[in-house]
Amino acid sequence: MSQSVVPSTGEERRQAATQAAKNAEKSAPKELDALHTEHGDTTIADGVVAKIAGIAAREVNGVYAMGNAARRAIGSLAQRIPGATQPSVTGGVSVEKGERETAIDISVVVEYGAQIVTVSEQIRENVISAVEYGTGLDVVSVDVNVSDVHLPEDDDDAAGSSDSDTLR
């Protein structure tokens, strides 16, 4: 009697192909870089990238504040609460991060008289340099959103209102 071979079903062929792909992935050499070495991997949290980017953006001349008006108003109220924490350096910064690359969005208020295009370019250069140096991640884009322009008379209005709010 001859042995008959039962043909495999489509589902069995798909499972075999999936298993073969997994085995090939495991046997393929791992791509090594600064964050992925033969001794292990380094992962960096989104918040770390956001802090580095926020600090780098604040260092640029012409940046008055970070974030939009609503975020700044909430931050200002939070600072008035006794025992409140320090202002967040990640305000106005959002990060999308993969294993080796990151994209960063930054929202700023620019001082009146500063060239917005120049300030934006300096923010990009500073953020890319700081994040790539500090984390080893490749920065694929830094999008800068100028949400407002700070006028000198805004300081005068704020100073006048704070004097009238002070109890004597």
N, C-alpha and C positions, 0 to 999 in steps of 0.2 A: 504494500500500500504506500502510495506517495503522500508526503506531507503537503497539505495545502496551506498556503500563506494567505492570511486574511489581510486585505488591504486596509491601511489606516484611514480613519475618517478625516475630514477637513479640520475638525477641532483638534484631533491628535497631532496633525501636521503643524497647526498653528502653535500648539504648546511646545512641540519639539523645536520649532524655529525660535520661539521666545527664549527657551532654555539655552539654546545654542548662542543666541545674542548675549545673554547674561554671562555665559561662560567666556565669551570672547572679550566682553568688557572687563571682566576680572583679570584676564590674562594679558590684556593690553597694558603697555607701560604707562604709568601715571605721568601726566605732564607736570614737571617740576618748575617752581618759580619761588619767589621770596616767601609767599604764604603757604606753599605746598612743597614740603621737602621730603626726602626719603625717611626722615625721622618723625614726621607728623605734619599735621595741618594747623594753621592759625586762622581763626575766624574773628572777624571784627564786627561789633554791633553797629547798627545804623546810628545809634546815639553818639558813638565815638566819632564817626565821620561827620555828623552834624555839628558836634562841638568844635572840632578842628576847623571846619568850614566857617562856622559862625565867628570864631576868633579871628580867622584870616580876613574875613570880609570887614570886620570892625576896624582892622588896622589901616584900611585904605582911607586916605584923605578925601574928604567930600562926603563920606557916609555919616549922616547925622544919627540915624537910628535904624534898627532892624525890624522887619515885620510891617504889617498894615496898621491902620489907625485903631481898629478894634483890638488887635492883640496888644498894642502898646497901651491902650486905655486899661485893659484888664491887668496888665503887668504893673502899671502905675498904681492901681488900687491895691493890688496884692502887696506891694512894697510898703504901703501905709499901715498894714496890719502888723501889730507888735509880734515879734517872733517869726515873721515871714522870712522865707529863704532869700538868698541872693538872687538877683535877676538872672534869668536863664540865658545862656549864650547861644542856645539853639533856636531862640525865637526868630521867626522869619526864614528858617532853613528847613527844607525837606529833602530827604535822601531816598533814592532807590538804589539798592546795592545787590550785586550778585557775588559770586565767589571771587572774581578777579577784577571786576569793573564796578564803577558807580556813576550815577548821574545826580546832579545836585541842583535844586531850585532855591534861589535866594531872593527875598523880598526886602527892599531897603527904602529908606527916606534919604534923599540927597539934599545937601545944603544948597541954598540958593546961590547962584553964581558959579557953581561947579559945572564942568562940562559932563553931562550925563553919559555920553558915549565913552569918554576917557575914564570916568569913574567905573563904569561897567566893565571895561576892558581890564582895568587894574584889579577889580574884584576877581574876575576870571583868572587872571595870571596868579594872583596871590592864593586863591583857593586851590587851584590845580597844583601849584607848587607845594603848599602845605599838606594837602591830603595825600598826594602821591609820595611825598617824603615821609610823612608820619605814619602811613598805613601800608604802603606798598601796592595799593589798589590803583588801577588805571582809571583816571577820570575821563569819561567819554563826553560829558557836556556839563557846563555850568550856565544855567539860564538865570538871568538877572531881571527881576521885576521891580521897576521903580514905582512905588506906590504913592509917593508924595514928595513935595519939595518943601523943606523947612525954610521959612522966611524969618529974617532977623526980628521983625516986629512980633513974631510969635513968642519970643523970649520975653519981650516987654509986657505982653498981655499976661503971660503966665506969672511973671514976677509981681505984677499989680494985683492979680487975683489971690496969690498966696499971701500977700501982706494983709488983705482984708479978711482972709480966712483965719488968720492967727488970732488967738485969744489974748487979750491984754489984761 
